[in-house]
Amino acid sequence: MSETAALAAVEADRSRYDALMDVIRSRMTSRAFDPTNVIPHEHYAMILEAARHSPSGANAQPWHFIVITDQDLKTKIMEYFREEQVRRARLKMKFPTPDYRGLATAPGMIVIASDFRWARAFPVLNDGSDLDRMYKANAERILLQSVAAATMSAHLAAAALGYGVWWVTAIGQQAAQEAMKPLLGIPDELSVLDIMCFGRPAKPPYKRWKKELDEITNWNRFDRAHYMTEAEIDEWVAKTRHKVMFRDAENVD
């Protein structure tokens, strides 16, 4: 390959990277949507096609996607989360919980579920030993990482189509599973892991604060300057968390 051809190939690759980064940077969280917006069926298919091509441990592809178009179902899901919001307030968790009423306004909603029995596809001993329990705990992490990769691909596809998105993850509690699985006909063996909402934002979204590249990059060995003590983390939670969750990047300080 000539030098000119090599440079052209690099420029072509860079253009693809730039196009990808434009989508990544434009993916912003919206927690209230224009309810008059209608998601075309083909957009659901395009979003889930992106999810379908995600990597997974053992290529098990341990995900199921339930597209919610029925407004009554969206409202019932929202009502559960509103109850959870009240529960957190009563427990004085001091977590800056978003306004879950926005769930009912989402034109697009996809519930992501998985079957933890797929953890058997990953390295496990199945002999009941302490070592087996360690491997099974790691297998569950592999499964969760796999589903998260598919969910992120779906989010990026939605962003590429011009939608605002909302990644709802507050569903690990048993009460959440008991509320949603019968509602959506999900078998007991499966677990609801995430909910993806998307659509035209009700108001302009804003870019949230991100750490600088040199704050998260380490070369060959971990940079101890990046290490935070427990006290520093507690201070961040107390003084910074609410800012980075609900303010744009320019107004965090």
C-alpha positions in Angstrom: 0.0 0.0 0.0 1.4 3.4 -0.9 1.8 6.2 1.6 -1.1 8.1 0.0 -3.4 5.1 0.2 -2.3 4.5 3.8 -3.1 8.1 4.8 -6.5 7.9 3.0 -7.3 4.7 5.0 -6.4 6.4 8.2 -8.6 9.4 7.3 -11.5 7.1 6.4 -11.2 5.3 9.7 -11.0 8.7 11.5 -14.2 9.8 9.8 -16.0 6.7 11.1 -14.6 7.4 14.6 -15.7 11.0 14.5 -19.2 10.0 13.4 -19.4 7.5 16.3 -18.2 10.1 18.8 -20.8 12.5 17.5 -23.4 10.0 18.5 -21.8 9.2 21.8 -21.5 12.9 22.8 -25.0 13.6 21.7 -26.5 10.8 23.9 -28.0 12.7 26.7 -30.4 11.7 29.5 -34.0 13.0 29.3 -36.4 12.3 32.1 -39.5 13.9 30.5 -40.7 13.5 27.0 -43.1 14.9 24.4 -45.9 12.4 24.7 -47.3 13.3 21.3 -44.1 11.9 19.6 -44.8 8.5 18.0 -42.0 6.0 17.6 -42.1 4.2 14.2 -42.0 0.5 14.3 -38.9 0.5 12.2 -37.1 2.6 14.8 -37.7 -0.1 17.4 -36.3 -2.6 15.0 -33.2 -0.5 14.3 -32.5 0.1 18.0 -32.9 -3.6 18.8 -30.8 -4.6 15.8 -28.0 -2.6 17.4 -28.5 -4.4 20.7 -28.6 -7.8 18.9 -25.0 -7.3 17.7 -23.5 -6.6 21.1 -20.8 -8.9 22.5 -21.6 -11.3 25.3 -19.7 -13.9 27.5 -19.7 -17.3 25.7 -21.7 -15.6 23.0 -24.7 -16.6 25.1 -26.6 -13.4 24.2 -28.5 -13.6 27.6 -31.0 -10.8 26.9 -34.7 -10.3 26.2 -36.3 -7.0 25.1 -40.0 -6.2 25.7 -41.2 -3.3 23.7 -43.9 -1.4 25.6 -46.3 0.5 23.4 -49.5 0.3 25.6 -50.0 3.5 27.6 -51.7 1.8 30.5 -48.7 -0.5 31.0 -46.3 2.6 30.9 -48.5 4.3 33.5 -48.5 1.2 35.8 -44.7 0.9 35.5 -44.4 4.6 36.4 -46.7 4.1 39.4 -44.4 1.5 40.8 -41.4 3.8 40.6 -43.4 6.7 42.1 -44.0 4.4 45.1 -40.3 3.6 45.2 -39.6 7.4 45.2 -41.8 7.9 48.2 -40.2 4.9 49.9 -36.7 6.3 49.5 -37.9 9.6 50.9 -39.3 7.9 54.0 -36.1 6.0 54.5 -34.2 9.3 54.4 -31.7 7.9 51.9 -30.8 11.4 50.8 -30.5 10.2 47.2 -31.5 12.8 44.6 -34.1 10.7 43.0 -35.4 11.8 39.6 -39.1 12.5 39.0 -40.3 9.1 37.8 -43.6 10.6 36.5 -41.6 11.2 33.3 -41.7 7.4 32.6 -45.4 7.7 31.6 -44.5 10.3 29.0 -42.0 8.2 27.2 -43.1 7.4 23.6 -40.6 4.6 23.5 -40.1 2.1 26.3 -38.1 -1.1 26.2 -37.8 -3.4 29.3 -34.6 -5.5 29.4 -34.7 -8.8 31.1 -32.3 -11.7 31.5 -32.2 -15.3 32.8 -29.5 -15.8 35.4 -29.4 -19.5 34.6 -27.3 -18.4 31.6 -24.5 -18.0 34.1 -24.0 -21.7 33.6 -22.5 -20.8 30.2 -19.6 -19.2 31.9 -16.7 -20.8 33.9 -18.3 -22.6 36.9 -17.7 -25.8 38.8 -21.2 -26.7 39.9 -19.9 -28.7 42.9 -21.1 -26.4 45.7 -17.7 -25.6 46.9 -16.5 -22.2 48.0 -14.5 -21.9 44.8 -17.6 -22.7 42.8 -19.5 -19.9 44.6 -16.7 -17.5 43.7 -16.9 -18.5 40.1 -20.7 -18.3 40.1 -20.5 -14.7 41.5 -18.1 -13.8 38.7 -20.4 -15.5 36.2 -23.3 -13.3 37.2 -21.0 -10.3 36.7 -20.2 -11.5 33.2 -24.0 -11.8 32.5 -24.7 -8.3 33.8 -21.8 -6.9 31.7 -23.2 -8.6 28.6 -26.7 -7.3 29.1 -25.3 -3.8 29.8 -23.3 -3.9 26.6 -26.5 -4.6 24.6 -28.4 -1.9 26.4 -25.7 0.6 25.7 -25.8 -0.3 22.0 -29.5 0.3 22.0 -29.0 3.7 23.7 -26.5 4.7 21.1 -28.8 3.6 18.3 -31.6 5.7 19.8 -29.3 8.7 20.1 -28.2 8.3 16.5 -31.9 8.5 15.5 -32.2 11.8 17.4 -33.9 10.7 20.6 -33.3 11.6 24.2 -32.9 8.5 26.4 -33.3 7.5 30.0 -31.5 4.4 31.4 -33.6 3.3 34.4 -31.8 0.8 36.7 -33.5 1.1 40.1 -35.2 -2.3 39.8 -33.0 -4.7 41.7 -35.4 -4.9 44.6 -37.6 -8.0 44.9 -40.6 -5.7 45.1 -39.8 -4.3 41.6 -39.6 -7.8 40.2 -42.9 -8.8 41.8 -44.5 -5.7 40.4 -43.3 -5.9 36.8 -43.0 -9.6 35.9 -46.7 -10.4 36.2 -47.6 -7.1 34.5 -45.5 -8.0 31.5 -45.9 -11.8 31.5 -42.2 -12.4 32.3 -41.5 -15.9 33.7 -40.3 -16.2 37.3 -36.9 -17.5 36.2 -36.1 -14.2 34.4 -35.2 -10.9 36.0 -36.0 -7.4 34.9 -32.6 -5.6 34.7 -33.2 -2.3 33.0 -35.8 -0.1 31.4 -34.9 2.1 28.4 -37.1 5.1 27.7 -36.6 7.3 24.7 -38.3 9.9 22.6 -38.3 13.6 21.8 -37.3 15.5 25.0 -40.0 17.7 26.6 -37.3 20.3 27.1 -33.8 20.7 25.7 -31.4 18.1 27.4 -28.1 19.2 28.8 -24.7 17.6 28.9 -23.7 16.4 32.3 -20.2 16.7 33.8 -17.6 14.1 32.7 -14.2 13.5 34.2 -11.3 14.7 32.1 -9.5 12.0 30.1 -6.3 12.3 32.2 -8.3 11.7 35.4 -9.3 8.2 34.3 -6.3 7.1 32.1 -3.5 5.0 33.6 -0.4 3.8 31.6 1.0 0.4 32.5 0.3 0.8 36.3 -2.5 2.5 38.3 -1.7 6.1 39.0 -2.0 6.5 42.8 -3.0 10.2 42.2 -6.3 8.8 40.9 -7.0 6.9 44.2 -9.7 8.3 46.5 -10.0 7.5 50.1 -13.3 6.5 51.7 -13.5 9.9 53.3 -13.0 11.6 49.9 -15.7 9.4 48.3 -18.1 10.2 51.1 -17.4 13.9 50.7 -18.0 13.6 46.9 -21.4 11.8 47.6 -22.4 14.5 50.1 -21.3 17.6 48.2 -21.0 16.8 44.5 -23.3 13.9 43.5 -26.5 16.0 43.3 -24.7 18.5 41.1 -23.4 16.1 38.5 -26.8 14.3 38.4 -29.0 17.3 37.8 -26.9 20.1 36.5 -25.3 20.7 33.1 -21.5 20.4 32.9 -21.0 24.2 32.9 -22.9 24.7 36.2 -21.5 21.9 38.3 -19.0 24.1 40.3 
